[in-house]
Amino acid sequence: MFRVNAHNRVEAYCKIDGLPVDVLLSGFHSQNRAVEGDIVAVQVDPLSCWTKMKGSIEASPSATPVTEDNKLLAGVSKSDNENCRRKKKTDANGCFPGENVGQEPIKSTNSNNHIELDQSAEVTVVEKLCALISKFPSKRPTGRVVGIIEYSPRRKTVIGFLRIKAWLFNRESVKDTKKTKLPLLSPKRDYIQLIPTDPRFPKMMVAVKTLPNTIMKRLEDCDLALEMELVGAEIVEWSEVHDSPCAYIVHIFGRGGELEPQVSAILFQNSVNTSEFSPEAISCVPNVPWKIPEEEFHNRIDLRNLCTFTIDPATASDLDDALSVEKLPNGVYRVGVHIADVSYFVHPHTALDLEAQMRSTSVYLMHQKLPMLPPVLSDNLGSLSPGVERLAFSVMWDINLDGVVLDRWIGRTVVKSCCKLSYKHAQDILDGVINVEGLQLHSHFTWSELINSVQNLYEISTVLKENRVKNGALSLDHPEVKFLFDENENPYDIVFSGSEKSEFVVEEFMLLANTTVAEVITRAYPSCALLRRHPEPKLSKLKDLEAFCGKLSLQLDTSSSSLFHESLESIRHELKDDSVLLHVLMNHAAKPMQIASYFCSGDVIDNGNDWNHYALAVALYTHFTSPLRRYPDIVVHRTLAATLKAEGMLNLNGTKSVTRCFTGLSFNKEEVETFAVKKALADAAVKYMVPSTEVLADVATHCNERRLATRLVKDAIDKLYMWLLLRNKEVFLSEARVLGLGPRFMSIYVTKLAIERRIYYDEVEGLTAEWLETTSTLVLNYFPSNRSHRRGSTSKFKTIEDVSMVTFPYNKSEPELDICEDIEPVVFPLVLHLFSTIPVALHPIAGDDGPLDIGARLYTSSYF
């Protein structure tokens, strides 16, 4: 997987499954016209060419012998989440996708025009590389791209601005200068430059003759406002004779400084489906009003008389999960998790199923939801709304006061929620504040029963969480940024919001349900279970984190998830009086973490911990509890339904020796190897259309891509609303912590926004920066009368206003600052150390004329 450094596009990296570090591709020649997200074939350089790892001590030249093992060709996996397997069709010429745009060809290996990277040879290469990396930990592998195996989807969703003014200027210059004879396809005349908003992408050329008619008309009218319009483009080719790829405009969104065009561009960039559901998909959903068919009451366990309730955000309408608890004798509790049986409505291979699979997940914007399923299903028929009968899958455990599961039962049920609690309602109950205003209690239950249930669930969840942590679970919880909006839905402030105890109650039982179901479906269908894994953290970034903690004289042990958690808890205690530094540290602790991903159990060989979930410290995990908004959960429901069907068939046939052989606590592998069990599983798999290993692997890959896209959308939307917040303020000040210092720039953590930014102070008119490396001290001083001198023009020097908002003491004419009065400006000379606290002024960057961003400057005071 080809990734570009957003701060320095000359620097790119390739992640190869099985390697503890990424391969560095330095320079455009080594990148060979690959773009962000491409799957590429990489030729790894000899060991003698590898670079020094950041923060490492360089080994002596004699310690890096050059051997035949150094000359390696490494292919990489289809995604960060898929094991080494590759079989891709070639184009008409028998080449890799991308070879027709100049990439060095890698020839087909069989007569059927398929590209096959030999898995065994690839694994051997990775093993050799791992051995070299282990032997020389201070070295980072380097290499070059020799072919593009698979194009990145991002090639089709480029967002940017057209440089209209430059094109108009060049056109007029040609008209005015008769002596100038440009060739027919001169870039200055027949191409317009496209500047992507994503700094990881190169500048592009757009042929004027391919522009949409609406843009052509505005060009003819010399409409300069066109330069402020966000456009969507697709890369069509990148030949070796051009420094830039050619692109084609496919969409115009509108002014870059406005909210709606920005949101539309973000959704386009991440390939989010914003269209209405097709009539064919809608026709798969029963008409409303709808009642549960009578046969379902005979085929399911009736739990309508159980005190069941939901706990969700106050505004939630898609209620996937409900909880129940009963107190049994001898201090045992029977806890139930009841999940909406969405697979009852979404049948495999129907129009509704295909559309849900393509969308894969619901996307939540700031004031809008783009659902995975039609609202009539997600918010009505499938939702566990209070007072109505609903179909469900139920998982029930008998748990003692030590958090030990004594027994369990799983089945398809009919439930009826008695109340819809918000997290705040549940938290009030836990805090002893009984406030039922706005709540409605259904059926024959009393408020006392409901309150006792919430309190009992909290007590049990606390013990379960303690047990998880003892078993090695890792928690990186830290407050989230939340926006405050006015009556016009404009952001006016930001607050931090931490998780409440009521949220942990729900989370704990959802984790237990997901772990339980993962175990059950893997027992029944060991090669066709859709699971979720979380790899161990990146070794190089863990070293960076340890070095960061070392600068604070904090001890950190990352040798296991359990010791990692213990270290962080100890650090929390040490920094209990410095919440800002604690937030900084927790943000840094999350950086080494890799992304959790879906996979098919038959597609990934488990060599001990390949299926593990690192953060949860469990051997098996899946997603089962949110089928209204996640497609993988629906797939898991079908597999679980097949498992339950197989168990039921065995019971009907009188095979008592294998009763609850999959869903019970105990599991005898020999018992399920019999012909009767295998036949029951096969028949059930056909009935519920359990997908094959190959199909499920592709589903997992697609769902991983969509889940990552959803996360990118959230990050981009958060950044957009921060930008809007700053644009609506005349001045926005905040304290910041210095995270890194150097001769050219400092890295800071902005306390108010919980973001990291850089302030560059090199080449500023009148500003001197003295960097004392031995003590990691920076001295900034400002001499406005001193003008910088350099050979040639001095126009490239920045002004002091570029790096600092300078105020005059007691200047009554300055605008009123929308700030906390406690934030005071600093004065020059300014002496800074690592982790110093400084005041900064935040401001919005671009929007109408470039990618929007958030800038930071020092907040200073001066008489000059």
DOVO-879272 format. One line per 4 residues: their letters; for each residue x, y, z of C-alpha. Coordinates in steps of 0.02 Angstrom, whole numbers, plus 50000, padded with zeros to 5 digits. Each point is the difference from the previous one (the first is absolute). Layout:
! DOVO-879272
a> X Y Z  ...
***
This chain:
! DOVO-879272
mfrv> 50000 50000 50000  50079 50162 49939  49986 50145 50124  50064 50179 49980
nahn> 50064 50115 50138  49874 50143 50007  50136 50120 50063  50127 49950 49867
rvea> 49936 49922 49840  50176 49951 49946  49994 49871 50140  49887 49848 49984
ycki> 49985 49834 50088  49938 49826 49961  49918 49889 50131  50036 49816 49969
dglp> 49907 49870 50102  50118 49912 50118  50132 50138 50009  50016 50096 50164
vdvl> 50051 50159 49908  49947 50083 49838  50112 50011 49847  50056 50178 49958
lsgf> 49982 50061 49820  50097 50162 49991  49985 50112 49847  49879 50006 49855
hsqn> 50109 49883 49897  49984 49864 50132  49813 50030 50011  49986 49973 49812
rave> 49832 50088 49979  49908 49901 50133  49870 50099 50098  49927 49990 50174
gdiv> 49914 49833 50032  50068 49905 49849  50049 49818 50024  50176 49990 49930
avqv> 50141 49877 49972  50157 50060 50087  50180 49956 49968  50092 50015 50165
dpls> 50175 50074 49994  50155 49910 50064  50031 50017 50185  50145 50120 49969
cwtk> 49876 50126 49927  49878 49997 50146  49980 50160 50099  50018 50034 50185
mkgs> 49841 49981 50103  49946 50159 50088  50065 50007 50177  50121 49855 49974
ieas> 50189 49994 50014  50084 49968 49832  50094 49837 49988  50174 49996 49930
psat> 50019 49962 49812  50091 49839 50039  49845 49936 50089  49893 49999 49841
pvte> 50069 49870 49881  49924 49989 49826  49935 49827 49960  49887 49920 49871
dnkl> 49861 50006 50128  50004 50190 49989  49939 50002 49821  49816 49966 50026
lagv> 49838 50026 49908  49854 50020 50119  49817 49997 49947  49873 50070 50120
sksd> 49826 49948 50051  49839 50068 49930  49969 50102 50156  50065 50027 50175
nenc> 49874 49871 50056  50021 49855 49878  50127 49860 49999  50119 49968 49856
rrkk> 49894 49945 49854  49992 50078 49828  49915 49954 49839  49959 50149 49889
ktda> 49946 50007 49818  50112 50090 49878  49946 50123 49869  49987 49959 49815
ngcf> 50190 50000 49983  50027 49878 50142  50070 50135 50114  49968 50061 50175
pgen> 49867 50133 50019  50107 50154 49984  50131 49927 49883  49917 50092 49856
vgqe> 50046 50163 50087  50184 49963 49999  50030 49891 50152  50139 49875 49981
piks> 49913 49840 49943  49991 49840 50102  49957 49860 49880  49855 49879 50014
tnsn> 50044 49833 50074  49871 49890 49913  49912 49981 49834  49832 50065 50063
nhie> 50059 50181 50011  49992 50002 50190  50129 50078 50113  50049 49885 50142
ldqs> 50127 50050 50130  50068 49837 50069  49940 49998 50181  50135 49880 50059
aevt> 50137 50105 49920  49923 50158 50072  49995 49927 50175  50182 49947 49982
vvek> 50048 50178 49953  49906 50070 50149  50085 49875 50116  50172 50050 49936
lcal> 49958 50184 50021  49938 49970 50177  50164 49914 50041  50101 50147 49932
iskf> 49893 50128 50092  50018 49902 50160  50189 49991 49977  50018 50185 49958
pskr> 49861 50089 50098  50078 50171 49970  49973 49983 49812  49842 50037 49901
ptgr> 49975 49903 49837  49994 50106 49841  49943 49957 49826  49911 50052 49842
vvgi> 49835 49965 49915  50018 49882 49852  49817 49976 49959  49823 50045 50049
ieys> 49897 49846 50040  49837 50086 50042  49943 50179 49982  49948 50097 50154
prrk> 49814 50045 50006  50060 50176 50042  50054 50022 49819  49815 50020 49958
tvig> 49958 50121 50141  50126 50141 49995  49942 50167 50071  50083 50163 49951
flri> 49998 50175 49924  50030 50048 49818  50132 50136 49973  49892 50104 49884
kawl> 50093 50165 50017  50166 49926 49947  49918 49920 49848  49913 50160 49949
fnre> 50162 50097 50020  50094 49876 49890  49862 50005 49869  50002 50190 49993
svkd> 50190 49999 49990  49990 49888 49848  49874 50115 49916  50103 50156 50035
tkkt> 50168 49928 49945  49991 49958 49816  50178 49935 50000  49955 49867 50126
klpl> 49956 49838 49914  49943 49871 50125  49978 49821 49942  49824 49936 49979
lspk> 50002 49904 50165  50099 50123 50103  49958 49982 50186  49993 50189 50012
rdyi> 49860 50009 49873  49903 49838 49998  50016 49944 50180  49944 50076 50164
qlip> 50090 49955 50160  49902 49913 50138  50064 50022 50178  49936 49857 50112
tdpr> 49945 50045 50176  50087 49844 50064  50187 50041 50011  50043 49817 49971
fpkm> 49944 50014 49818  50102 50082 49861  49944 50151 49899  49903 49943 49847
mvav> 49963 50055 49822  49822 50011 49934  49977 50009 49811  49891 50151 49959
ktlp> 49907 49903 49865  49939 49876 50131  49926 50129 50118  49811 49993 50033
ntim> 49895 50124 49902  49957 50100 50156  50184 50033 50033  50037 50037 49816
krle> 49862 50131 49997  50072 50086 50154  50175 49993 49926  49938 50087 49844
dcdl> 49924 50134 50112  50167 50016 50095  49909 49960 50163  50142 50011 50128
alem> 49883 49938 50138  50020 49829 49921  50169 49989 50085  49911 49996 50169
elvg> 49892 49851 49953  50037 49827 50069  50004 49869 49863  50007 49811 49999
aeiv> 50118 49914 49879  50063 49831 49944  50179 49957 49952  49992 49926 49825
ewse> 50184 49973 49958  50177 50042 50051  50125 49967 49862  50186 49994 50032
vhds> 50030 50154 49892  49897 50112 50116  50042 50060 50175  49815 50011 50043
pcay> 49852 49883 49972  49856 50046 49887  49830 50017 50082  49819 50016 49947
ivhi> 49871 50110 50089  49847 49900 50053  49912 50117 50122  49986 50182 50056
fgrg> 49953 50023 50183  49995 50189 50025  50095 50132 50098  50138 49926 50106
gele> 49964 50118 50144  49821 49939 50024  49939 49856 50108  49893 49899 49879
pqvs> 50129 49989 49859  50132 49947 50126  49890 49862 50073  49955 49939 49825
ailf> 50184 49998 49951  50046 49901 50157  49867 49869 49961  50056 49991 49817
qnsv> 50183 49984 50049  49958 49849 50109  49877 49921 49877  49852 50012 50119
ntse> 49834 49957 49920  49881 50146 50027  49863 49944 49880  49826 49942 50049
fspe> 49967 49815 50017  49943 49919 49838  49818 49947 49979  50060 49820 49987
aisc> 50085 50012 50171  49849 50085 50079  49885 49864 49932  50095 49871 50105
vpnv> 49938 50082 50161  49826 49953 50065  49864 50130 49992  49958 50100 50155
pwki> 49905 49963 50112  50079 49829 50022  49976 49864 50129  50110 49854 50045
peee> 49932 49846 49907  49922 49869 50115  50125 49864 49950  50142 50104 50070
fhnr> 49926 49983 50175  50010 49810 49978  50178 50003 49932  50071 50119 50131
idlr> 50010 50018 50188  49875 50127 50066  50088 50127 50113  49867 50135 49996
nlct> 49971 49984 50187  50183 50034 50038  50045 50175 50062  50098 50054 49845
ftid> 50053 50178 49961  50117 50100 49888  50136 50125 50047  50055 50111 49856
pata> 50041 50180 49956  49849 50111 50025  49978 50033 49813  50023 49818 49943
sdld> 49860 49923 49898  50085 49841 49939  49997 49898 50161  50103 49843 49966
dals> 50022 49933 50176  49904 49977 50162  50049 49935 50172  49919 49897 50137
vekl> 50053 49928 50168  49918 49879 50122  50062 49960 50174  50012 49812 50030
pngv> 50037 49908 50164  50176 49989 50073  50056 50171 49937  49986 49955 49816
yrvg> 49932 50120 49869  49927 49953 49831  50050 50140 49882  49926 50014 49826
vhia> 50059 50094 49846  49863 50008 49868  50047 50054 49824  49879 50047 49861
dvsy> 49980 49853 49879  50031 50100 49843  50047 49845 49899  49815 49952 50008
fvhp> 49963 50147 49884  50162 50008 49899  50012 49838 49900  50161 49954 49907
htal> 50019 50054 49818  49845 50110 50000  50004 50180 49940  49992 50057 50182
dlea> 50146 49887 50049  50108 50058 49855  49967 50183 50039  50035 49975 50185
qmrs> 50161 49909 49957  50059 50138 49884  49965 50134 50131  50068 49884 50136
tsvy> 49973 50125 50142  49893 50147 50050  50091 50167 49990  49965 50128 50136
lmhq> 50027 50182 49957  49982 50145 50121  49813 50025 49971  49960 49858 49881
klpm> 50005 49811 49985  50031 49904 49839  49925 49831 50047  50060 49831 49940
lppv> 49820 49937 49995  49838 50089 49951  49933 50102 50148  49838 49900 50002
lsdn> 50106 49851 50051  50142 50079 50101  49890 50122 50098  49839 49901 50005
lgsl> 49978 49815 49962  50173 49946 50055  50025 50124 50142  49969 49938 50178
spgv> 49882 50143 50038  49909 49999 50168  49827 49925 50013  50005 49901 49838
erla> 50038 49816 49965  50160 49972 49904  50102 49853 49933  50171 49977 50078
fsvm> 50152 49892 50029  50028 49980 50188  50158 49951 50092  49975 49963 50185
wdin> 50131 49960 50132  49991 49942 50180  50136 50104 50085  50054 49994 50182
ldgv> 50063 50144 50107  50180 49964 49946  49954 50029 49818  50016 49816 49955
vldr> 49880 49936 49866  49921 49840 50068  49886 49962 49854  49933 50081 49842
wigr> 49860 49984 49873  49984 50072 49825  49843 50000 49894  49876 50094 49891
tvvk> 49869 50089 50102  49854 50120 50005  50029 50147 50117  49906 50155 50055
scck> 50100 50145 50070  49915 50085 50147  50098 50164 49993  50120 50103 49895
lsyk> 50132 50073 50115  50128 50127 49944  50178 49990 50068  49956 50150 50109
haqd> 49847 49914 50072  50102 49845 50043  50138 50108 50073  49874 50091 50109
ildg> 49941 49832 50067  50180 49949 50040  50028 50168 50085  49846 49977 50107
vinv> 49901 50136 49912  49834 49921 49955  49924 50108 49865  49870 49917 49889
eglq> 49942 50160 49916  49976 49971 49815  50011 49811 50020  49861 49876 49966
lhsh> 49993 49827 50078  49909 49865 49903  49925 49831 50049  49976 49951 50183
ftws> 50173 50048 50064  50030 50129 50137  50129 50138 50009  50078 49911 50148
elin> 50031 49844 49893  50080 50103 49862  50110 50098 50120  50059 49841 50087
svqn> 50041 49923 49832  50109 50147 49949  50091 49997 50167  50026 49811 49994
lyei> 50069 50010 49822  50122 50134 50055  50065 49894 50144  50026 49849 49887
stvl> 50080 50102 49860  50124 50074 50124  50060 49825 50049  50006 49945 49817
kenr> 50107 50150 49954  50119 49968 50145  50020 49820 49940  50033 50057 49822
vkng> 50136 50119 50056  50080 49863 50106  50002 49890 49845  50096 50132 49902
alsl> 49868 50116 49923  50062 50173 49955  49899 50160 50021  50046 50164 49915
dhpe> 49844 50097 50048  50017 50189 49997  49873 50143 49986  49928 50037 49828
vkfl> 49973 50171 49924  49817 50049 49982  49932 50154 49913  49870 50118 50070
fden> 49877 50071 49871  49888 50152 49996  49820 50001 49939  50061 50008 49819
enpy> 50110 49845 50024  50159 50103 49991  50141 49946 50117  50043 50130 50131
divf> 50107 49903 50125  50086 49836 50040  49992 49897 50159  50080 49837 50055
sgse> 49887 49854 50040  50056 49842 50089  49911 49832 50005  49874 49975 50139
ksef> 49980 49843 50106  49837 49963 49908  50094 49988 49835  50124 49877 50075
vvee> 49855 49890 50058  49936 49979 49822  50175 49983 49927  50048 49861 50120
fmll> 49854 49888 49957  50016 50034 49814  50182 49945 50010  49948 49840 50090
antt> 49866 49964 49869  50119 50028 49855  50132 49888 50078  49873 49863 50038
vaev> 49928 49999 49824  50175 50000 49922  50040 49842 50097  49836 49916 49950
itra> 50007 50032 49812  50184 49952 49992  49961 49833 50081  49862 49965 49874
ypsc> 50077 50073 49842  50189 50011 50029  50036 50052 49820  49849 50114 49972
allr> 49991 50110 50154  50009 50189 49979  50113 50057 50142  50089 50159 50053
rhpe> 50182 50013 50049  50112 50137 50068  50187 49979 49966  50134 50047 50124
pkls> 50060 50183 49995  50134 50056 49878  50170 49970 50076  50079 50161 49935
klkd> 49859 50109 50067  50005 49911 50168  50184 50050 50011  49950 50180 49961
leaf> 49870 49992 50140  50127 49930 50122  50122 50139 49953  49861 50129 50024
cgkl> 49962 49933 50174  50185 49997 50038  50009 50187 49972  49869 50017 50136
slql> 50093 49878 50114  49850 49882 49990  50021 49812 50000  49911 49906 49860
dtss> 50001 49812 49971  49927 49950 49830  50056 49818 50000  49819 49942 50015
sslf> 49827 50079 49995  49979 49963 50185  50163 50085 50052  49962 50141 49878
hesl> 49834 50029 50089  50081 49992 50172  50131 50127 49946  49867 50118 49934
esir> 49898 49985 50159  50156 50042 50101  50031 50150 49886  49819 50056 50021
helk> 50031 50005 50187  50164 50096 49981  49920 50128 49884  49835 50016 50095
ddsv> 50039 50185 50030  50045 50035 49819  49851 49950 49894  50068 50084 49843
llhv> 50162 49902 50002  49900 49842 50034  49892 50035 49846  50159 50025 49898
lmnh> 50072 49837 50062  49841 49900 49966  49994 50071 49823  50180 49944 49974
aakp> 49961 49829 50074  49868 49973 49866  50120 50036 49855  50091 49832 50002
mqia> 49835 49907 49993  49957 49915 49838  49824 49998 49929  49888 49855 50050
syfc> 49930 49907 49850  49877 49868 49944  50064 49837 49927  49936 49828 49950
sgdv> 50062 49862 50115  50038 49888 49851  50102 50135 49914  50126 50035 50139
idng> 50105 49861 50075  50007 50018 50189  50180 49975 50054  49967 50040 50181
ndwn> 49943 50181 50007  49951 50044 49821  49815 50000 50049  50024 50089 50166
hyal> 49926 50166 50047  50146 50091 50082  49905 50139 50090  49865 49883 50069
aval> 50125 49860 50035  49884 49865 49932  50038 49858 49880  49836 50017 49902
ythf> 49892 50151 49967  49867 50053 49876  49863 50130 49976  49825 49937 50041
tspl> 49914 50139 50097  49964 50137 49870  49914 49920 49848  49897 50156 49962
rryp> 50155 50100 49959  50138 49873 49960  49990 49871 49861  50128 49878 50077
divv> 49879 49977 50146  49865 49940 49878  50122 49872 49927  50042 49941 50176
hrtl> 49814 49985 50040  49976 49884 49851  50145 49891 50055  49931 49996 50178
aatl> 49826 49957 49934  50076 49854 49903  50091 49942 50157  49839 50005 50102
kaeg> 49907 49909 49861  50131 49862 49996  49989 49979 50189  49810 49992 49988
mlnl> 50007 49868 49863  50117 49893 50107  49882 50014 50148  49850 49950 49894
ngtk> 50096 49849 49936  50031 49945 50179  50187 50031 49998  50002 50044 50185
svtr> 50189 49979 50017  50024 50159 49898  49866 50109 50078  50057 50183 49997
cftg> 50165 49937 49931  50038 50171 49926  49909 50126 50109  50037 49922 50169
lsfn> 50149 50042 50110  50091 49835 49967  50057 49945 49829  50057 49828 49946
keev> 50077 50008 49828  49991 49812 49977  49811 50002 50028  49970 50118 49855
etfa> 50106 49901 49878  49864 49869 49976  49904 49981 49838  49834 50051 50081
vkka> 50071 50164 50064  50088 50042 49837  49841 49966 49901  49896 50108 50116
lada> 50126 50143 49981  50004 49982 49811  49810 50000 49985  49986 50151 50114
avky> 50135 50092 49902  49900 49974 49840  49839 50059 50082  50076 50161 50067
mvps> 50123 50022 49855  50158 50006 50105  50129 50071 49877  50153 49904 49944
tevl> 50176 50046 50057  50039 50092 49838  49838 50101 50000  50015 50041 50184
adva> 50180 50059 49979  49942 50124 49867  49856 50058 50112  50123 50028 50142
thcn> 50116 50102 49889  49858 50110 49938  49933 50027 50176  50174 50049 50059
errl> 50012 50129 49861  49829 50072 50041  50034 50005 50187  50163 50093 49971
atrl> 49911 50121 49883  49870 50033 50134  50137 50042 50125  50083 50117 49875
vkda> 49832 50086 49972  49980 50029 50187  50175 50072 50015  49973 50115 49850
idkl> 49830 50058 50064  50073 50039 50171  50139 50101 49919  49873 50091 49890
ymwl> 49896 50053 50150  50156 50057 50093  50042 50104 49848  49823 50074 49997
llrn> 50012 50037 50186  50161 50097 49975  49931 50091 49847  49853 50061 50104
kevf> 50118 50069 50133  50101 50158 49977  50136 49931 50112  50013 49830 50083
lsea> 50135 49976 50133  50053 49844 50091  50141 49934 50105  50115 49874 49917
rvlg> 50135 49878 50054  50165 49989 49908  50024 49820 49942  50153 50023 49892
lgpr> 50131 50133 49968  50130 50028 49866  50091 50135 49902  49857 50022 49873
fmsi> 49834 49963 50085  49915 49943 50158  49862 49870 50019  49862 50048 50120
yvtk> 49844 49922 50076  49857 50126 50000  49906 49972 50163  49833 50075 49950
laie> 49983 49902 49837  50098 49842 50048  50100 50007 49838  50184 50007 49957
rriy> 50072 50137 49891  50167 50071 49946  50065 50179 50010  50142 50038 49879
ydev> 50116 50141 50054  50142 49986 49875  50024 50141 49874  49888 50126 50088
eglt> 50040 50184 49978  50078 50067 50160  49981 49835 50097  50153 49905 50062
aewl> 49992 49818 50055  50143 49933 50104  49992 49812 50021  50103 49925 50141
etts> 50001 49815 49960  50095 49943 50154  49863 50064 50115  49855 49991 49874
tlvl> 49968 50185 50027  49934 50126 49875  50023 50189 50018  49891 50108 49888
nyfp> 50031 50187 49990  49924 50136 49893  50094 50152 49932  49881 50092 49884
snrs> 50135 50122 49946  50113 49859 49939  49964 49952 49821  50057 49831 49938
hrrg> 50122 50001 49856  50021 49864 49872  50067 49986 49826  49863 50053 49880
stsk> 49824 50046 50054  49945 50003 50181  49817 49976 49954  50002 49819 50057
fkti> 50027 50050 50181  49843 49985 50104  49937 50145 50103  49985 49992 50188
edvs> 49809 49991 49980  50021 49832 49913  50065 49919 50159  49934 50110 50139
mvtf> 49847 50103 50040  50085 50152 50075  49899 50113 50113  50047 50169 50072
pynk> 49981 50008 50190  49839 50084 50055  49947 50040 49821  49817 50048 50018
sepe> 49972 50002 49812  50031 49814 49979  49850 49887 49968  49920 49918 50150
ldic> 50078 49829 50020  49883 49851 50017  50114 49915 50126  50024 49951 50179
edie> 50069 50148 50096  50131 49885 50077  50094 49988 49834  50133 50134 49999
pvvf> 50120 50038 49856  50186 49962 50017  50139 50124 49961  50165 49989 49907
plvl> 50129 49934 50032  49908 49836 50021  50091 49851 50075  49917 49832 49966
hlfs> 50033 49824 50060  49915 49835 49963  49824 49996 50074  49998 50188 50034
tipv> 49827 50079 50004  49975 50142 49877  49852 50105 49941  49953 49981 49817
alhp> 49876 50081 49881  49903 49884 49885  49936 50051 49829  49915 49918 49850
iagd> 50106 49973 49844  49935 50008 49821  49832 49924 49956  49961 50099 49843
dgpl> 50174 49991 49926  50074 49838 50065  49982 49856 50122  49926 50059 50163
diga> 50110 49984 50151  50025 50069 50175  50152 50108 50031  50085 50045 50163
rlyt> 50105 50153 50046  50084 50056 50158  49900 50126 50102  50124 50137 50048
ssyf> 50005 50177 50063  50125 50132 49946  50024 50189 50010  50074 49997 49824
***
